[in-house]
Amino acid sequence: LNENLKAASSIQKSFLPAPSLHSDNFKIASFWDPAHVLGGDIFNAIKAKDRIIFYIVDVCGHDVPSALVTVSISQFFNQLANRSRALSPKEMMRTLNKEYPLDRFDRYFSIFYMVVDPVSGHFEYSSAGHPPAIILSKKGAITLLDRCGTIIGFNQIVDEDHLLFEEGKGVLQQGDKVFLY
């Protein structure tokens, strides 16, 4: 069983971005130190046409089903990245809520999702129950990206066109650092 868990953990790690990735005007560095051999955490930076998508997900649980849901989410994002454009944060939260209802996998998850134009630095983001990302400007100012909504899987729909999510926008300047955790 321990050997199988280690093998599954190795497979899960293969879905993570390279520890140091360069893309257009961005240098992307990552670090992954899970609390358990296998768990429900995943993140990535994906180039989608003229945008870069950043996401970090925490599926409830530190077990095989949670790890499998992270693999499913990772594949879901990779398929969407091949579309003609990146989904806006509102569209993404709506899509994830439809694709991952609690009764599908008996799991819910938090996510921080950000779409960045690497040329202009403009970005949009939203969070579903996940801790806010932090921007550390090159001048030392700290900004919390704290627009948030409910956790994915609970289907908190107010009506057909509205979910309980907020979107935020901003502009990254050269030398700014963004932390997702």
C-alpha positions in Angstrom: 0.0 0.0 0.0 2.8 2.4 0.9 4.5 1.7 -2.5 1.2 2.4 -4.3 0.8 5.7 -2.4 4.3 6.8 -3.3 3.7 5.9 -7.0 0.4 7.8 -6.9 2.2 10.8 -5.4 4.8 10.7 -8.1 2.0 10.7 -10.7 0.3 13.6 -9.0 3.6 15.6 -9.0 3.9 15.1 -12.7 0.8 17.4 -13.1 2.6 20.3 -11.5 4.5 23.0 -13.5 8.3 22.9 -13.8 9.8 24.4 -10.6 11.2 27.3 -12.6 9.3 28.3 -15.7 9.8 31.3 -17.9 7.0 32.6 -20.1 7.0 35.9 -22.0 7.4 38.6 -19.4 7.0 36.3 -16.5 9.4 34.2 -14.5 7.3 31.5 -12.6 8.8 29.7 -9.6 6.9 27.0 -7.7 7.4 24.9 -4.6 5.2 22.0 -3.5 5.5 20.4 0.0 2.4 18.4 0.7 1.3 17.6 4.3 0.9 13.9 3.3 2.3 11.6 0.7 -0.9 12.0 -1.3 -3.5 14.7 -1.1 -5.9 17.1 -2.7 -3.6 20.0 -3.7 -2.7 21.1 -7.2 -1.6 24.2 -9.0 -0.4 25.2 -12.4 0.5 28.0 -14.8 -0.9 27.3 -18.3 -0.4 29.4 -21.4 -3.7 29.7 -23.1 -3.4 31.5 -26.5 -2.5 35.1 -25.5 -3.1 34.7 -21.8 -1.5 32.9 -18.9 -3.9 31.0 -16.5 -2.7 30.5 -12.9 -4.7 28.4 -10.5 -4.2 26.7 -7.1 -6.8 24.2 -5.8 -7.3 22.5 -2.5 -9.7 19.5 -2.6 -10.9 18.4 0.8 -9.1 15.4 2.2 -5.7 13.9 2.1 -6.5 10.6 0.5 -6.6 8.8 -2.9 -10.1 10.1 -3.9 -9.0 13.7 -3.3 -5.8 13.2 -5.3 -7.8 11.7 -8.1 -10.1 14.8 -8.1 -7.0 17.0 -8.5 -5.9 15.0 -11.5 -9.4 15.4 -13.0 -9.3 19.2 -12.3 -5.8 19.4 -13.9 -7.0 17.6 -17.0 -10.1 19.9 -17.1 -7.9 23.0 -17.1 -5.6 21.6 -19.8 -8.6 20.9 -22.0 -9.9 24.4 -21.5 -6.5 26.0 -22.2 -6.8 24.7 -25.8 -9.9 26.9 -26.4 -9.7 30.1 -28.3 -9.6 32.2 -25.1 -9.2 31.8 -21.4 -12.4 31.8 -19.4 -13.0 34.9 -17.3 -13.0 34.2 -13.5 -16.8 34.4 -13.4 -17.1 32.0 -16.3 -14.6 29.6 -14.7 -16.3 29.5 -11.3 -19.6 28.9 -13.0 -18.2 26.1 -15.2 -16.4 24.4 -12.3 -19.5 24.6 -10.1 -21.4 22.8 -12.9 -18.7 20.3 -13.6 -17.8 19.4 -10.0 -21.0 19.2 -7.9 -20.6 17.6 -4.5 -22.6 14.6 -5.4 -20.2 13.7 -8.4 -17.1 12.9 -6.3 -18.3 13.5 -2.8 -15.6 16.2 -2.6 -15.6 20.0 -2.6 -12.6 22.3 -3.2 -11.3 25.8 -2.9 -9.6 27.5 -5.8 -7.8 30.8 -6.7 -7.9 31.5 -10.4 -6.2 34.3 -12.3 -5.9 35.2 -15.9 -3.0 37.5 -16.9 -2.2 39.2 -20.2 1.6 38.8 -20.2 2.1 41.8 -22.4 0.1 44.5 -20.6 0.1 43.0 -17.1 -3.7 43.3 -16.8 -5.2 40.5 -14.8 -8.6 39.3 -13.6 -9.1 36.9 -10.7 -11.6 35.2 -8.4 -11.5 32.8 -5.5 -13.8 30.2 -4.3 -13.1 29.8 -0.6 -9.3 29.9 -1.1 -6.9 32.2 0.8 -6.2 35.4 -1.2 -3.2 35.7 -3.4 -0.7 38.4 -2.4 1.0 40.9 -4.7 4.3 42.3 -3.4 5.1 45.3 -5.6 8.6 46.1 -6.5 8.2 49.1 -4.2 7.3 46.9 -1.3 3.6 47.5 -1.1 1.4 44.5 -0.3 -2.0 43.9 -1.9 -4.4 41.1 -1.1 -6.4 39.7 -4.0 -9.3 39.0 -1.8 -12.4 38.9 -4.1 -14.0 35.6 -3.1 -17.0 33.4 -3.3 -18.3 30.1 -2.0 -16.4 26.8 -2.3 -16.8 24.8 -5.5 -19.2 21.9 -5.2 -21.9 23.5 -3.1 -23.7 25.0 -6.1 -24.6 28.2 -4.4 -26.6 29.7 -7.4 -28.6 32.8 -6.7 -30.3 32.6 -10.1 -29.4 31.3 -13.5 -27.0 34.1 -14.2 -25.4 34.7 -10.8 -23.1 32.7 -8.6 -21.9 34.0 -5.2 -18.5 35.0 -6.6 -16.7 38.3 -6.9 -14.2 39.2 -9.6 -11.2 41.4 -9.1 -9.0 43.2 -11.7 -5.6 44.9 -11.6 -2.3 45.5 -13.4 1.0 43.9 -12.6 4.1 46.0 -13.1 7.5 44.7 -14.0 9.2 43.5 -10.8 5.9 42.7 -9.0 5.7 39.3 -7.3 2.5 37.3 -7.0 2.2 34.6 -4.3 -0.4 31.8 -4.5 -0.5 29.4 -1.6 
